[in-house]
Amino acid sequence: MVTGGGRGIGAALARAYAAPGVALLLIGRDAERLAGTAAECRAQGAAVETAAVDVIDAEGLARVLLAFDAAHPVDLLIANAGVSGGLQDDRRMETFQSAQRQIRVNLEGAVATATPLIEPMRARRRGQIVLMSSLAALQPIGDTAAYSASKAGILVWGEALADFLAADGVGVSVVCPGFVTSDMSARYLGPKPFEMSADDAAALIRRRLARGHELIAFPWQMVAAIRVGRLLPRRLLRYILGRVPVTIAADKYG
């Protein structure tokens, strides 16, 4: 089960897991994009269902998830749906409405996606929950404060959930990607070091999930730089980060 399955990493992960004998549920807001991903996955032999549901519709989302789980007990749940925001013109702080939307979709949406299937997975004593965070959770960026906060919330919730489910046979992994080619990253107009394709990112994520990694952060060069940076005095790190130009275009997906 993949949310945000119509584009970006979500679509790439759906393709990565699509195979004969696999049943997929793809959830997203854009029915047309979901249909495109579904067609690709069916061509690889998977049985695919789609649902055009917004992850902030917790009740509607739960109905779809539980119905699918009743027919196809979910082994792998990927809470991938996400949005980003940015500053207003003239570098004014982003609006409350923009910040609220990111927190609702990214953080609340992830919780709303995972929660309905936690008890069914516990009852079966198997399953894996994957939560899509970001390297911004490890190193927040001033120009994307709400996005960074929403992704940090996912990381912390995922770590706590992993502790809660450890004795139940249910795994929890948090994924913290760097720059991955997608509609979202195309809106980021600053430098994008070590950017990788969505398909390459999906292959990496799948490999590490198969090995049971609870934190999947990449690319390693960025992770290493973040670790070093966190050892620096805060004022020095702020100065360095302030030298990196960041511009985020408006989100046309609203």
C-alpha positions as a Markdown table, in Angstrom:
| # | Residue | x | y | z |
|---|---|---|---|---|
| 1 | Met | 0.0 | 0.0 | 0.0 |
| 2 | Val | 1.5 | 3.3 | -1.1 |
| 3 | Thr | 0.2 | 6.8 | -0.5 |
| 4 | Gly | 1.3 | 9.5 | -2.9 |
| 5 | Gly | 1.4 | 6.7 | -5.5 |
| 6 | Gly | 0.8 | 8.8 | -8.5 |
| 7 | Arg | 4.1 | 10.5 | -8.9 |
| 8 | Gly | 7.7 | 10.8 | -7.6 |
| 9 | Ile | 9.1 | 8.3 | -5.1 |
| 10 | Gly | 5.6 | 6.8 | -4.5 |
| 11 | Ala | 5.1 | 5.8 | -8.1 |
| 12 | Ala | 8.7 | 4.5 | -8.3 |
| 13 | Leu | 8.2 | 2.4 | -5.2 |
| 14 | Ala | 5.0 | 1.0 | -6.6 |
| 15 | Arg | 6.8 | 0.0 | -9.7 |
| 16 | Ala | 9.7 | -1.5 | -7.7 |
| 17 | Tyr | 7.3 | -3.8 | -5.8 |
| 18 | Ala | 5.0 | -4.6 | -8.7 |
| 19 | Ala | 5.2 | -8.3 | -9.8 |
| 20 | Pro | 3.0 | -11.3 | -10.4 |
| 21 | Gly | 1.3 | -12.4 | -7.1 |
| 22 | Val | 1.5 | -8.9 | -5.6 |
| 23 | Ala | -1.6 | -6.9 | -4.8 |
| 24 | Leu | -1.1 | -3.1 | -4.6 |
| 25 | Leu | -3.3 | -0.3 | -3.3 |
| 26 | Leu | -2.2 | 3.1 | -4.7 |
| 27 | Ile | -3.6 | 6.2 | -3.0 |
| 28 | Gly | -3.3 | 9.8 | -4.0 |
| 29 | Arg | -5.3 | 12.9 | -4.9 |
| 30 | Asp | -4.9 | 12.8 | -8.7 |
| 31 | Ala | -6.9 | 9.9 | -10.1 |
| 32 | Glu | -5.4 | 10.3 | -13.6 |
| 33 | Arg | -1.8 | 10.1 | -12.2 |
| 34 | Leu | -2.8 | 7.0 | -10.1 |
| 35 | Ala | -4.2 | 5.4 | -13.2 |
| 36 | Gly | -0.9 | 5.9 | -15.0 |
| 37 | Thr | 1.1 | 4.3 | -12.2 |
| 38 | Ala | -1.5 | 1.5 | -11.9 |
| 39 | Ala | -1.2 | 0.7 | -15.7 |
| 40 | Glu | 2.6 | 0.4 | -15.3 |
| 41 | Cys | 2.3 | -1.9 | -12.3 |
| 42 | Arg | -0.3 | -4.1 | -14.0 |
| 43 | Ala | 2.0 | -4.5 | -17.0 |
| 44 | Gln | 4.5 | -6.0 | -14.5 |
| 45 | Gly | 1.9 | -8.5 | -13.4 |
| 46 | Ala | 0.6 | -7.0 | -10.2 |
| 47 | Ala | -3.1 | -6.7 | -9.2 |
| 48 | Val | -3.7 | -3.0 | -8.6 |
| 49 | Glu | -6.4 | -1.0 | -6.9 |
| 50 | Thr | -6.5 | 2.8 | -6.7 |
| 51 | Ala | -8.3 | 5.3 | -4.5 |
| 52 | Ala | -8.3 | 9.0 | -5.0 |
| 53 | Val | -8.3 | 10.0 | -1.3 |
| 54 | Asp | -6.5 | 12.9 | 0.4 |
| 55 | Val | -4.6 | 11.7 | 3.4 |
| 56 | Ile | -6.0 | 14.5 | 5.5 |
| 57 | Asp | -9.4 | 12.8 | 5.1 |
| 58 | Ala | -8.7 | 10.4 | 8.0 |
| 59 | Glu | -12.1 | 8.7 | 8.0 |
| 60 | Gly | -12.2 | 8.2 | 4.3 |
| 61 | Leu | -8.6 | 7.0 | 4.3 |
| 62 | Ala | -9.3 | 4.5 | 7.0 |
| 63 | Arg | -12.3 | 3.0 | 5.2 |
| 64 | Val | -10.2 | 2.4 | 2.1 |
| 65 | Leu | -7.3 | 0.9 | 4.0 |
| 66 | Leu | -9.4 | -1.4 | 6.1 |
| 67 | Ala | -11.4 | -2.6 | 3.1 |
| 68 | Phe | -8.3 | -3.4 | 1.2 |
| 69 | Asp | -6.7 | -5.1 | 4.2 |
| 70 | Ala | -9.7 | -7.3 | 4.6 |
| 71 | Ala | -9.3 | -8.6 | 1.1 |
| 72 | His | -5.5 | -8.5 | 1.0 |
| 73 | Pro | -3.8 | -8.4 | 4.4 |
| 74 | Val | -1.2 | -5.7 | 4.1 |
| 75 | Asp | 2.4 | -6.8 | 4.5 |
| 76 | Leu | 4.0 | -3.4 | 3.6 |
| 77 | Leu | 2.5 | 0.0 | 4.2 |
| 78 | Ile | 4.3 | 3.0 | 2.7 |
| 79 | Ala | 3.1 | 6.4 | 4.0 |
| 80 | Asn | 4.7 | 8.5 | 1.3 |
| 81 | Ala | 2.3 | 11.4 | 0.5 |
| 82 | Gly | 3.8 | 14.8 | 1.1 |
| 83 | Val | 3.8 | 18.5 | 0.2 |
| 84 | Ser | 6.2 | 21.3 | 0.6 |
| 85 | Gly | 5.9 | 25.1 | 1.0 |
| 86 | Gly | 8.1 | 28.1 | 0.9 |
| 87 | Leu | 8.6 | 31.8 | 1.7 |
| 88 | Gln | 6.4 | 34.5 | 0.3 |
| 89 | Asp | 7.6 | 37.2 | -2.1 |
| 90 | Asp | 10.5 | 39.3 | -0.9 |
| 91 | Arg | 11.5 | 36.6 | 1.5 |
| 92 | Arg | 8.6 | 37.1 | 3.9 |
| 93 | Met | 7.8 | 34.3 | 6.2 |
| 94 | Glu | 5.5 | 31.6 | 4.8 |
| 95 | Thr | 1.9 | 31.9 | 5.7 |
| 96 | Phe | 0.2 | 30.0 | 8.6 |
| 97 | Gln | -2.0 | 28.4 | 6.0 |
| 98 | Ser | 1.0 | 27.1 | 4.1 |
| 99 | Ala | 2.7 | 25.8 | 7.3 |
| 100 | Gln | -0.5 | 24.2 | 8.5 |
| 101 | Arg | -1.1 | 22.4 | 5.2 |
| 102 | Gln | 2.4 | 20.9 | 5.3 |
| 103 | Ile | 2.0 | 19.7 | 8.9 |
| 104 | Arg | -1.4 | 18.3 | 8.2 |
| 105 | Val | -0.5 | 16.4 | 5.0 |
| 106 | Asn | 3.1 | 15.4 | 5.9 |
| 107 | Leu | 2.8 | 14.6 | 9.6 |
| 108 | Glu | -0.9 | 14.1 | 10.3 |
| 109 | Gly | -1.4 | 12.3 | 7.0 |
| 110 | Ala | 1.4 | 9.8 | 7.8 |
| 111 | Val | -0.2 | 9.1 | 11.2 |
| 112 | Ala | -3.6 | 8.8 | 9.6 |
| 113 | Thr | -2.2 | 6.4 | 7.0 |
| 114 | Ala | -0.4 | 4.1 | 9.4 |
| 115 | Thr | -2.8 | 4.0 | 12.4 |
| 116 | Pro | -5.8 | 2.0 | 10.9 |
| 117 | Leu | -3.6 | -0.9 | 10.1 |
| 118 | Ile | -1.4 | -1.0 | 13.2 |
| 119 | Glu | -3.8 | -3.2 | 15.2 |
| 120 | Pro | -4.5 | -5.6 | 12.3 |
| 121 | Met | -0.8 | -6.0 | 11.8 |
| 122 | Arg | -0.2 | -6.6 | 15.5 |
| 123 | Ala | -2.9 | -9.2 | 15.4 |
| 124 | Arg | -1.2 | -11.0 | 12.5 |
| 125 | Arg | 2.2 | -10.4 | 14.2 |
| 126 | Arg | 3.7 | -9.4 | 10.9 |
| 127 | Gly | 4.0 | -6.4 | 8.6 |
| 128 | Gln | 6.2 | -3.4 | 7.9 |
| 129 | Ile | 5.3 | 0.3 | 8.1 |
| 130 | Val | 7.4 | 2.8 | 6.1 |
| 131 | Leu | 7.2 | 6.5 | 6.9 |
| 132 | Met | 8.6 | 9.0 | 4.4 |
| 133 | Ser | 10.6 | 11.7 | 6.1 |
| 134 | Ser | 13.5 | 13.8 | 4.7 |
| 135 | Leu | 17.0 | 14.8 | 5.4 |
| 136 | Ala | 15.4 | 18.1 | 6.5 |
| 137 | Ala | 14.4 | 16.2 | 9.6 |
| 138 | Leu | 18.1 | 15.7 | 10.4 |
| 139 | Gln | 19.1 | 19.2 | 9.3 |
| 140 | Pro | 16.3 | 21.7 | 9.3 |
| 141 | Ile | 16.5 | 24.6 | 6.8 |
| 142 | Gly | 15.4 | 28.1 | 7.8 |
| 143 | Asp | 13.6 | 28.8 | 4.6 |
| 144 | Thr | 11.5 | 25.6 | 4.9 |
| 145 | Ala | 10.7 | 25.7 | 8.7 |
| 146 | Ala | 7.3 | 24.1 | 8.5 |
| 147 | Tyr | 8.4 | 21.4 | 6.1 |
| 148 | Ser | 11.4 | 20.6 | 8.3 |
| 149 | Ala | 9.2 | 20.4 | 11.4 |
| 150 | Ser | 6.7 | 18.1 | 9.7 |
| 151 | Lys | 9.4 | 15.8 | 8.6 |
| 152 | Ala | 11.1 | 15.8 | 12.0 |
| 153 | Gly | 7.7 | 14.9 | 13.5 |
| 154 | Ile | 7.5 | 11.9 | 11.2 |
| 155 | Leu | 11.0 | 10.8 | 12.3 |
| 156 | Val | 10.3 | 11.0 | 16.0 |
| 157 | Trp | 6.8 | 9.4 | 15.7 |
| 158 | Gly | 8.3 | 6.6 | 13.6 |
| 159 | Glu | 11.1 | 5.9 | 16.2 |
| 160 | Ala | 8.5 | 5.8 | 19.0 |
| 161 | Leu | 6.2 | 3.6 | 16.9 |
| 162 | Ala | 9.1 | 1.2 | 16.2 |
| 163 | Asp | 9.7 | 0.9 | 20.0 |
| 164 | Phe | 6.0 | 0.3 | 20.6 |
| 165 | Leu | 5.7 | -2.4 | 17.9 |
| 166 | Ala | 9.1 | -4.1 | 18.5 |
| 167 | Ala | 7.6 | -7.0 | 20.5 |
| 168 | Asp | 4.7 | -7.6 | 18.0 |
| 169 | Gly | 6.6 | -8.7 | 14.9 |
| 170 | Val | 5.8 | -5.4 | 13.1 |
| 171 | Gly | 8.7 | -3.4 | 11.7 |
| 172 | Val | 8.8 | 0.4 | 11.3 |
| 173 | Ser | 11.3 | 2.2 | 9.1 |
| 174 | Val | 11.7 | 5.9 | 8.5 |
| 175 | Val | 13.1 | 7.1 | 5.2 |
| 176 | Cys | 15.0 | 10.3 | 5.0 |
| 177 | Pro | 15.9 | 11.0 | 1.3 |
| 178 | Gly | 17.9 | 13.9 | 0.0 |
| 179 | Phe | 17.2 | 15.4 | -3.4 |
| 180 | Val | 15.2 | 13.0 | -5.6 |
| 181 | Thr | 14.0 | 14.0 | -9.0 |
| 182 | Ser | 10.3 | 14.7 | -8.8 |
| 183 | Asp | 7.7 | 17.5 | -9.2 |
| 184 | Met | 8.4 | 18.5 | -5.7 |
| 185 | Ser | 12.2 | 18.8 | -6.0 |
| 186 | Ala | 11.7 | 20.6 | -9.3 |
| 187 | Arg | 10.2 | 23.5 | -7.3 |
| 188 | Tyr | 13.4 | 23.8 | -5.3 |
| 189 | Leu | 15.5 | 26.2 | -7.3 |
| 190 | Gly | 18.7 | 26.1 | -5.2 |
| 191 | Pro | 21.6 | 23.6 | -5.6 |
| 192 | Lys | 20.6 | 20.0 | -5.3 |
| 193 | Pro | 23.8 | 18.0 | -4.6 |
| 194 | Phe | 23.9 | 14.3 | -5.3 |
| 195 | Glu | 20.3 | 14.3 | -6.7 |
| 196 | Met | 19.1 | 10.9 | -7.8 |
| 197 | Ser | 16.3 | 9.6 | -9.9 |
| 198 | Ala | 13.1 | 8.4 | -8.2 |
| 199 | Asp | 13.7 | 4.9 | -9.6 |
| 200 | Asp | 17.2 | 4.8 | -8.1 |
| 201 | Ala | 15.9 | 6.0 | -4.8 |
| 202 | Ala | 13.1 | 3.4 | -4.8 |
| 203 | Ala | 15.6 | 0.6 | -5.5 |
| 204 | Leu | 17.8 | 1.8 | -2.6 |
| 205 | Ile | 14.9 | 2.0 | -0.3 |
| 206 | Arg | 13.7 | -1.5 | -1.2 |
| 207 | Arg | 17.2 | -3.0 | -0.6 |
| 208 | Arg | 17.5 | -1.4 | 2.8 |
| 209 | Leu | 14.0 | -2.3 | 3.8 |
| 210 | Ala | 14.7 | -5.9 | 2.9 |
| 211 | Arg | 17.7 | -5.7 | 5.3 |
| 212 | Gly | 15.5 | -4.4 | 8.1 |
| 213 | His | 17.0 | -0.9 | 8.4 |
| 214 | Glu | 14.9 | 1.3 | 10.7 |
| 215 | Leu | 16.5 | 4.5 | 9.5 |
| 216 | Ile | 17.2 | 4.9 | 5.8 |
| 217 | Ala | 18.9 | 8.2 | 5.1 |
| 218 | Phe | 20.7 | 9.0 | 1.8 |
| 219 | Pro | 22.8 | 9.9 | -0.1 |
| 220 | Trp | 25.6 | 9.1 | 2.3 |
| 221 | Gln | 27.6 | 12.2 | 1.3 |
| 222 | Met | 24.8 | 14.4 | 2.6 |
| 223 | Val | 24.2 | 12.4 | 5.7 |
| 224 | Ala | 27.9 | 12.6 | 6.5 |
| 225 | Ala | 27.9 | 16.4 | 5.9 |
| 226 | Ile | 24.9 | 16.8 | 8.2 |
| 227 | Arg | 26.6 | 14.8 | 11.0 |
| 228 | Val | 29.7 | 16.9 | 10.8 |
| 229 | Gly | 27.6 | 20.1 | 10.6 |
| 230 | Arg | 25.7 | 19.2 | 13.8 |
| 231 | Leu | 29.0 | 19.2 | 15.7 |
| 232 | Leu | 29.7 | 22.8 | 14.7 |
| 233 | Pro | 28.6 | 25.7 | 16.9 |
| 234 | Arg | 25.1 | 26.7 | 16.0 |
| 235 | Arg | 26.1 | 30.2 | 14.8 |
| 236 | Leu | 28.8 | 28.9 | 12.5 |
| 237 | Leu | 26.4 | 26.3 | 11.0 |
| 238 | Arg | 23.8 | 29.0 | 10.6 |
| 239 | Tyr | 26.3 | 31.1 | 8.7 |
| 240 | Ile | 27.3 | 28.3 | 6.4 |
| 241 | Leu | 23.6 | 27.4 | 5.7 |
| 242 | Gly | 22.8 | 31.0 | 5.1 |
| 243 | Arg | 25.3 | 31.1 | 2.2 |
| 244 | Val | 23.2 | 28.5 | 0.3 |
| 245 | Pro | 20.7 | 30.1 | -2.0 |
| 246 | Val | 17.2 | 28.6 | -1.6 |
| 247 | Thr | 14.1 | 29.5 | -3.7 |
| 248 | Ile | 11.0 | 27.4 | -3.8 |
| 249 | Ala | 8.4 | 28.0 | -6.5 |
| 250 | Ala | 4.7 | 28.0 | -5.8 |
| 251 | Asp | 3.1 | 24.6 | -5.4 |
| 252 | Lys | 0.8 | 24.2 | -8.4 |
| 253 | Tyr | -0.7 | 21.0 | -7.0 |
| 254 | Gly | -2.3 | 23.1 | -4.2 |
